[in-house]
Amino acid sequence: MMWGYGFNWPGMTLMMLGGSLLIVLLVVLAWAVLRWLNQRTIQTKIQTGSGPTAQELLSQRYARGEIDATTFEQMRERLGASDTLPQKS
């Protein structure tokens, strides 16, 4: 008997399984970090208000055909009226 110096299938299988699990763990970790960074970026944009304005969103909806011309005009007038109102602090 060679006592551990021969070709060992169970040991080789465990080594391949361990290597595969390590690679999967690294991929999942990278995915989690990228998702976390993306969420942070989105939260920063929301807090700073650097998204599209209400007028831009309304124009986009009209351009896509989601609303008709009369609805667009009514909503645009309401947005214009709300811009002239004093802001509450």
C-alpha positions as CSV (number, residue, x, y, z in Angstrom):
1,M,0.0,0.0,0.0
2,M,1.1,3.5,-0.7
3,W,-0.8,5.3,2.0
4,G,-1.7,8.5,0.3
5,Y,0.9,8.7,-2.5
6,G,-1.3,7.4,-5.3
7,F,-3.9,9.0,-7.6
8,N,-6.9,9.7,-5.3
9,W,-10.2,10.3,-7.1
10,P,-12.2,11.4,-4.0
11,G,-9.4,13.9,-3.1
12,M,-9.2,15.2,-6.6
13,T,-13.0,15.6,-6.7
14,L,-13.0,17.6,-3.5
15,M,-10.2,19.8,-4.7
16,M,-12.2,20.6,-7.9
17,L,-15.4,21.2,-5.9
18,G,-13.5,23.5,-3.5
19,G,-12.0,25.5,-6.4
20,S,-15.4,25.8,-8.1
21,L,-17.0,27.0,-4.9
22,L,-14.3,29.6,-4.5
23,I,-14.9,30.9,-8.0
24,V,-18.7,31.0,-7.4
25,L,-18.1,32.8,-4.1
26,L,-15.9,35.4,-5.8
27,V,-18.4,36.0,-8.6
28,V,-21.3,36.4,-6.1
29,L,-19.2,38.8,-4.0
30,A,-18.3,40.9,-7.0
31,W,-22.0,41.0,-8.0
32,A,-23.1,42.1,-4.5
33,V,-20.5,44.9,-4.5
34,L,-21.5,46.1,-7.9
35,R,-25.2,46.1,-7.0
36,W,-24.5,47.9,-3.7
37,L,-22.5,50.6,-5.6
38,N,-25.3,50.9,-8.1
39,Q,-27.9,51.4,-5.4
40,R,-25.7,54.0,-3.7
41,T,-25.5,55.9,-7.0
42,I,-29.2,55.8,-7.5
43,Q,-29.9,57.0,-4.0
44,T,-27.4,59.9,-4.5
45,K,-29.2,60.9,-7.7
46,I,-32.6,60.8,-5.9
47,Q,-31.3,62.9,-3.0
48,T,-29.6,65.5,-5.1
49,G,-32.6,65.7,-7.5
50,S,-30.5,65.2,-10.6
51,G,-33.3,63.2,-12.3
52,P,-35.6,64.4,-15.1
53,T,-38.0,67.2,-14.2
54,A,-41.7,66.8,-14.2
55,Q,-41.9,68.8,-17.5
56,E,-39.4,66.4,-19.1
57,L,-41.3,63.3,-17.9
58,L,-44.6,64.8,-19.2
59,S,-43.0,65.5,-22.6
60,Q,-41.6,62.0,-22.8
61,R,-45.0,60.5,-22.0
62,Y,-46.6,62.6,-24.7
63,A,-43.9,61.6,-27.2
64,R,-44.4,57.9,-26.5
65,G,-48.1,58.3,-27.0
66,E,-49.2,57.5,-23.5
67,I,-51.3,60.6,-23.2
68,D,-53.2,62.7,-25.8
69,A,-52.7,66.3,-26.6
70,T,-55.5,67.7,-24.4
71,T,-54.3,65.7,-21.4
72,F,-50.7,66.9,-22.1
73,E,-51.9,70.6,-22.2
74,Q,-53.9,70.3,-19.0
75,M,-51.0,68.7,-17.1
76,R,-48.5,71.2,-18.5
77,E,-50.7,74.1,-17.3
78,R,-51.0,72.5,-13.9
79,L,-47.3,72.1,-13.6
80,G,-46.8,75.7,-14.7
81,A,-49.2,76.9,-12.1
82,S,-47.6,74.8,-9.4
83,D,-44.2,76.3,-10.2
84,T,-45.5,79.8,-9.5
85,L,-46.9,78.9,-6.1
86,P,-44.7,79.8,-3.1
87,Q,-42.7,76.8,-1.7
88,K,-43.4,75.7,1.9
89,S,-40.3,75.5,4.1
